Amino acid sequence: MSYEKLLITGADGFIGSHLSEYMARRGYDVRVFLMYNSFNSWGWLDSSPSEIQKELDLFAVDVRGPNGVCAAMKGCDAVLHLAALIAIPSYDLASLVPDVEQRSEFAEAFDKEYAS
């Protein structure tokens, strides 16, 4: 199978931003899924070269909502799911519950979009 259109979640993070740049430079059509914020910040992608930023298909919404995830997946050949809580040593178990729930919602949205 040929993957031409990619969805990268967590693209505003360190790893996701570098992966997004890398794939765009190699000619992939990259849709970046960014956490919406009122500052119009692209996170780490803010420091990407403008020629790379112009190549990215921006999708800013909360990844924890399955409707946004379904909309972002439309037309994509592959999903590289990097969105997650950042690694802060002070996390307790209760703070990880939203991350686990979000991954479940993401999987459900993926099944809805791609399962036959």
HELIX and SHEET records of a PDB file:
HELIX    1   1 PHE A   14  ARG A   25  1                                  12    
HELIX    2   2 GLY A   43  SER A   47  5                                   5    
HELIX    3   3 SER A   50  GLU A   55  1                                   6    
HELIX    4   4 PRO A   66  MET A   73  1                                   8    
HELIX    5   5 LEU A   93  TYR A  114  1                                  22    
SHEET    1   A 4 ASP A  57  ALA A  60  0                                        
SHEET    2   A 4 ASP A  29  LEU A  34  1                                        
SHEET    3   A 4 LYS A   5  THR A   9  1                                        
SHEET    4   A 4 ALA A  78  HIS A  81  1                                        
END                                                                             
